[in-house]
């Protein structure tokens, strides 16, 4: 039993319409679910991903309308890493994205609210040839982006940590392989990286353009229970299993300060609407369906 890399990454936006424009139109992800924050239903929770929102491709945003920009600091994820096919794909993105920086073997840029992304080519070979994980490309078709250049799912996340050694015991308990600042969760089909970098001097400020948490991929409730046991053995204090409608989740903070979630792969986004029209209608969990007419008046209109 291993975590199959990343399940999703969740960040914060203060400007949902611009967020949807950037991640759908510019980056070419599909908006696979338009719902509300289950802990605060007055605001959106927007999900982007490949064509069906496969775990390993899912980037989600909590909307806090008008939120001030935050700043990643010690204990926070500062960069989201994605896979692209090759160097030609990097050249494509370096041209397409305002402010993109092309370096040897990567492109990095900030989204309109300052959230940093990094693209890395996988080539036809694997990201980590030492471990035999297929990491099939997770692609959303897009009219302006040739399939060969499209994003192919997450490579990993980079976080700031002043003393990453503090996290080693928990990461090992969860089955991550690595040491020091470089860790990897590798299952049979997918893998994902966690890299720690020395933090900046300025303190962290949560806000728009910052990452809220990273979720790692577990099969089902039985695995969530088993991994929760491992997390407790590693010194963490996981929550009970929580129903997130499209997956089940447990949460705990790892010792360097990053909020971890373990999320299940056994439900998915087609549970409450057809695959063909994912993301088009506002979907509400049963406990908030009675608020629909009110929410449809007050939620920020999104031009999709
Ligand atoms: Zn989550």
Boltz pocket constraint, residues with backbone or C-beta under 6 A from the ligand:
constraints:
  - pocket:
      binder: B
      contacts: [[A, 8], [A, 10], [A, 213], [A, 215], [A, 261]]
      max_distance: 6.0
